[in-house]
Amino acid sequence: MNIKDNKGFTLTELAVVVVIIGLLVSIVSFGFSMREKAKSQALLSEISYYLASISQFKDKYKYKPGDLPEADHFFTGAAVDLSEEATNRGNDSWDSPSERNILWPQMFQAGIISANITVNTDPKIPGINTPGSRVENIGWTVLDTMSVVMTGPPATFIFNEVLRFGGADNVGETLSAAIVPLETHRYIDSKMDTPNTPLSGAYVVGEPACVRFITAEYKYVVDSEADDIRCTGNIVDVN
């Protein structure tokens, strides 16, 4: 009976296998990085789009969308709510849920945004009663005032005129469910503000878990802590 000589891999063959595995890992990692960067760039594009849309509406009607007095002269259906017309409309502020609800339908009926928002109820559901995003499960909303509570002094930060993206929370208009990986926020922040300053300038992180009070500053958590951390995002000073 002949017994075959079963030899193992040579060092050269093992080296080739290791190189191939390394290349495959690099390709997968590169593809993941490119997808995440594409998502970040898509969000940046949408930020610019909605900021420009709000500004365009104000240029056309002389008031912010949602804050336009006698809106029934221009719009119908979900874009009209006269319940607080006498006191709140026309003061250049989104100071009531009514105004924030009719904002998106007004911009759609004005032909300024493409999101066909035809209802104005809460809670906000991306793509139904508030604009959705090209990035999965993300929606857009506006807030007149937003509080971000952090550890460290000061404990609470107040922001006004906020454009916000986040996931549906099923409780109201805030879209406060954390939905975007921390690294996406770092990328967006680096394009809008000074990098690694999540509570400064135009862009802030709305999820306290995404930042830490480190060496007398609020900073994004370090990479080793950030693997599963997701955040909401806010852009303040909407004019």
TORVO-455824 format. One line per field, with one value per residue (C-alpha): residue in three letters; residue number from 1; x, y, z. Coordinates in steps of 0.001 Angstrom, whole numbers, plus 500000, padded with zeros to 6 digits. Layout:
N
zake: ALA_...
fiti: NUM_...
X: X_...
Y: Y_...
Z: Z_...
//
This chain:
239
zake: MET_ASN_ILE_LYS_ASP_ASN_LYS_GLY_PHE_THR_LEU_THR_GLU_LEU_ALA_VAL_VAL_VAL_VAL_ILE_ILE_GLY_LEU_LEU_VAL_SER_ILE_VAL_SER_PHE_GLY_PHE_SER_MET_ARG_GLU_LYS_ALA_LYS_SER_GLN_ALA_LEU_LEU_SER_GLU_ILE_SER_TYR_TYR_LEU_ALA_SER_ILE_SER_GLN_PHE_LYS_ASP_LYS_TYR_LYS_TYR_LYS_PRO_GLY_ASP_LEU_PRO_GLU_ALA_ASP_HIS_PHE_PHE_THR_GLY_ALA_ALA_VAL_ASP_LEU_SER_GLU_GLU_ALA_THR_ASN_ARG_GLY_ASN_ASP_SER_TRP_ASP_SER_PRO_SER_GLU_ARG_ASN_ILE_LEU_TRP_PRO_GLN_MET_PHE_GLN_ALA_GLY_ILE_ILE_SER_ALA_ASN_ILE_THR_VAL_ASN_THR_ASP_PRO_LYS_ILE_PRO_GLY_ILE_ASN_THR_PRO_GLY_SER_ARG_VAL_GLU_ASN_ILE_GLY_TRP_THR_VAL_LEU_ASP_THR_MET_SER_VAL_VAL_MET_THR_GLY_PRO_PRO_ALA_THR_PHE_ILE_PHE_ASN_GLU_VAL_LEU_ARG_PHE_GLY_GLY_ALA_ASP_ASN_VAL_GLY_GLU_THR_LEU_SER_ALA_ALA_ILE_VAL_PRO_LEU_GLU_THR_HIS_ARG_TYR_ILE_ASP_SER_LYS_MET_ASP_THR_PRO_ASN_THR_PRO_LEU_SER_GLY_ALA_TYR_VAL_VAL_GLY_GLU_PRO_ALA_CYS_VAL_ARG_PHE_ILE_THR_ALA_GLU_TYR_LYS_TYR_VAL_VAL_ASP_SER_GLU_ALA_ASP_ASP_ILE_ARG_CYS_THR_GLY_ASN_ILE_VAL_ASP_VAL_ASN
fiti: 1_2_3_4_5_6_7_8_9_10_11_12_13_14_15_16_17_18_19_20_21_22_23_24_25_26_27_28_29_30_31_32_33_34_35_36_37_38_39_40_41_42_43_44_45_46_47_48_49_50_51_52_53_54_55_56_57_58_59_60_61_62_63_64_65_66_67_68_69_70_71_72_73_74_75_76_77_78_79_80_81_82_83_84_85_86_87_88_89_90_91_92_93_94_95_96_97_98_99_100_101_102_103_104_105_106_107_108_109_110_111_112_113_114_115_116_117_118_119_120_121_122_123_124_125_126_127_128_129_130_131_132_133_134_135_136_137_138_139_140_141_142_143_144_145_146_147_148_149_150_151_152_153_154_155_156_157_158_159_160_161_162_163_164_165_166_167_168_169_170_171_172_173_174_175_176_177_178_179_180_181_182_183_184_185_186_187_188_189_190_191_192_193_194_195_196_197_198_199_200_201_202_203_204_205_206_207_208_209_210_211_212_213_214_215_216_217_218_219_220_221_222_223_224_225_226_227_228_229_230_231_232_233_234_235_236_237_238_239
X: 500000_501338_501063_501098_503433_501120_503265_502206_502512_505955_506984_506659_503132_502171_503617_501535_498371_499075_499605_496349_494412_495981_494955_491388_491136_492512_490000_487073_488266_488765_485290_483732_485643_484512_480875_481006_482659_479965_477292_479040_479241_475570_474622_476789_475055_471638_472640_473555_470370_467995_469805_469630_465965_464989_466886_465240_461773_462539_463805_460610_457995_459903_459272_460673_458711_456127_456243_454462_451338_448163_449704_446288_446716_449543_449145_446544_446013_448862_450758_448155_447340_445598_445181_447809_447880_446971_449903_452822_453197_455661_458039_460989_460952_459744_458288_455381_454876_452295_454883_457411_454823_453767_457318_458066_454673_454990_458419_457146_454085_456324_458351_461516_462098_461341_460225_456470_455375_451577_450844_451950_451402_453715_455645_457967_458619_461318_459826_456250_455802_459379_462011_463959_467585_469645_471315_469169_466729_467666_465189_465313_463485_463791_463726_463401_465336_467408_469158_472223_473063_476665_478887_481334_480898_478590_476212_473652_474093_471165_470962_468397_467162_468307_468246_468539_469019_468418_466385_462685_462114_458340_457595_457480_459246_462834_464149_466425_467306_471081_471608_474985_478392_480655_483225_480587_480141_483863_483999_481065_482458_485830_484070_481845_483807_487182_487816_487143_484995_481528_479840_481240_480284_477481_477559_476977_476525_473143_473922_475856_477316_479361_481500_483531_484754_488513_491231_488789_487261_484373_485830_484718_485375_488600_488486_488747_485512_483655_483103_479372_478551_476000_474823_472241_473371_472399_473184_472389_471772_469366_468623
Y: 500000_503379_506195_509686_512229_515045_518109_521378_524859_526213_529517_531143_529847_531019_534445_534670_533704_536339_539007_538067_538209_541584_542912_541671_543317_546562_546488_545885_548618_551053_550290_550864_554125_555344_554506_556392_559372_559317_559409_562340_564222_563487_564994_568040_568481_568236_570733_573249_572462_573057_576139_577598_576582_578374_581461_581297_581140_584170_586095_585274_585812_588128_585712_582394_579345_578582_582155_583727_585746_585036_581892_580868_583514_581422_577836_575185_572076_570975_574214_576340_576605_579777_578758_581196_583658_586734_586674_584538_584807_587260_587601_585921_582949_579340_579747_577316_573697_574960_577035_574230_571757_573809_574853_571883_571755_575472_575067_572149_574045_577038_574781_575304_571770_568462_566600_566154_566788_566778_566203_568207_565926_564591_562462_563236_560366_560909_560976_561261_564475_565708_565419_562192_561835_559923_558495_555666_556310_559993_562862_566659_569031_572539_573693_577227_576455_573427_572529_570282_569034_567945_567139_569904_573694_574990_572059_573262_574867_576720_577049_578950_578522_574940_572744_569194_565741_562543_559375_559168_558966_558356_561023_564389_566720_566554_563488_562867_559220_558934_557628_558659_557232_559537_559682_561140_564006_564568_564773_567204_569304_569531_570958_573426_574459_574111_570351_568559_571360_569777_572646_575590_577547_576509_572777_571020_567424_566845_563596_564026_560515_561652_564176_564283_567134_566624_569026_571922_571414_569530_567080_564082_560815_559072_556457_553510_554610_555508_552181_551967_555576_557263_560861_563321_566477_570128_573215_576423_580025_579342_582711
Z: 500000_499000_501523_499988_501447_502670_502934_504586_503114_502493_504049_500635_500192_503693_502975_499798_501719_504390_501719_499989_503275_504044_500640_501096_504526_503088_500232_502601_504987_502106_500764_504203_504628_501212_501996_505294_503612_500933_503662_505334_502053_501358_504723_504073_500728_502372_505063_502362_500437_503350_504615_501102_500783_503991_502846_499412_500961_503112_500081_498194_500922_503319_506203_507283_506162_508814_510137_507157_508148_506149_504726_503381_500668_499208_500399_501138_503242_505489_504763_506541_510240_511369_515010_516283_513388_515443_517818_516697_512952_511465_514418_512647_515004_514956_518407_518174_517083_514606_512734_512710_511457_508426_507490_505220_503445_502711_501161_499082_497836_497085_494787_496820_498121_496421_499559_499145_502728_502756_506455_509475_512447_515176_515851_512987_510579_507916_504438_505745_507725_507647_504896_504677_503693_501157_504248_505584_508458_508830_508791_509022_511330_512772_516383_517721_520911_521845_525079_525101_528586_529178_532110_533012_533177_531889_532233_529680_526269_524672_520899_518838_515263_514805_511714_512996_511545_513448_513702_514510_518263_518024_520645_518858_516487_517735_515808_518767_518109_517643_514124_512640_513651_515603_512820_510515_512972_513161_509371_509139_511982_510246_507166_509020_512098_513742_513967_517238_518669_518792_520663_518732_515654_513322_513970_517277_518332_519903_521682_524975_524727_521742_523607_526805_528981_528624_529783_530259_526782_525248_522742_520760_522527_521567_518833_521195_522887_519727_517964_518628_519504_517282_517473_516260_514496_514700_512662_514540_513488_510631_509049
//
